[in-house]
């Protein structure tokens, strides 16, 4: 008999609490692109058995914070990237070593950087649709990418490391 998902199980509540704490940090002043969202998506993918829930949680968190911060034309691409990161994070369910988490974080941040900046280049009208415009777009985005990598590293360490410490103290949380 298949176990049913319990949204009020202690494990689920702790997972949601850790994610909520990181998302709240998106609403306080911080450097541009130093955001918890990519780490939250990877963490949700790694810790929620249900992939739909793993994708829904970071997208819902992003949408709720975007109500306060504002929406923009690139939202569909951003949200699609977040959903894909959560799906990708499912690969961290087994054997989430520090090196694997770092590699997944780097790959996710790189994917997000490329996809969202291609969208900016193609749709914003800020850059000519030439090779020179593409190079200018990506060059202008490099400082944001640096902050994004720092955010993924910081929040990934906070989430995955915090979870590992907590699961050692409360073995019931480690259950799938």
C-alpha positions, -999 to +999 in steps of 0.1 A: +000+000+000+014+034-010+020+060+017-001+091+013+014+126+014+007+144+047+011+182+043+010+186+081+037+160+088+066+174+109+091+168+080+069+187+055+064+216+080+101+218+088+110+218+050+084+246+043+097+266+073+133+264+061+123+275+026+100+303+040+129+317+060+151+319+029+123+334+008+116+361+034+152+371+029+143+380-007+122+408+007+148+424+028+175+446+013+203+426-003+227+429-033+211+424-067+207+387-076+219+375-042+188+355-039+177+323-022+154+312-050+178+289-069+190+272-038+154+268-026+145+252-059+174+227-057+166+220-021+129+215-027+138+191-056+161+172-034+139+170-003+103+167-016+095+132-030+067+147-051+083+165-080+051+186-086+053+199-050+091+205-054+084+227-084+053+244-069+070+255-036+097+277-051+074+291-078+047+299-052+074+315-030+087+335-059+051+346-069+043+357-034+075+377-031+069+392-066+035+405-054+056+428-031+086+433-054+067+436-087+063+416-118+081+421-152+079+407-187+106+381-181+086+363-154+076+333-176+112+325-184+123+331-147+095+308-134+103+281-160+139+282-150+130+278-113+107+249-121+135+232-141+159+238-112+136+220-088+132+191-112+170+191-116+174+191-078+157+158-076+190+143-086+203+153-052+179+131-034+205+104-030+241+113-021+239+150-017+276+156-009+290+191-007+307+187-040+275+174-057+254+203-042+281+228-054+281+213-089+243+213-091+242+249-078+268+260-104+250+243-132+216+257-122+230+292-118+247+290-152+215+277-168+195+305-152+220+331-163+220+320-199+183+315-202+172+348-185+199+369-203+189+354-237+154+364-229+166+400-220+186+402-252+157+389-274+127+406-258+137+437-239+147+460-267+177+471-246+202+455-270+204+451-307+197+416-320+233+412-332+263+393-319+276+426-305+243+431-287+244+396-273+279+401-260+269+435-245+239+419-228+259+391-212+288+414-203+264+438-185+250+408-166+283+394-153+282+414-120+247+400-114+259+365-121+287+369-095+261+378-069+239+349-080+267+324-075+273+338-041+236+336-032+234+300-044+265+291-023+253+309+008+216+297+007+225+262-005+249+258+024+222+272+048+195+249+035+214+216+028+237+220+057+210+231+081+189+202+070+217+177+075+223+189+110+187+189+119+181+154+104+209+141+126+192+154+157+157+144+146+160+111+127+122+112+118+129+142+095+154+122+074+126+098+062+117+102+025 
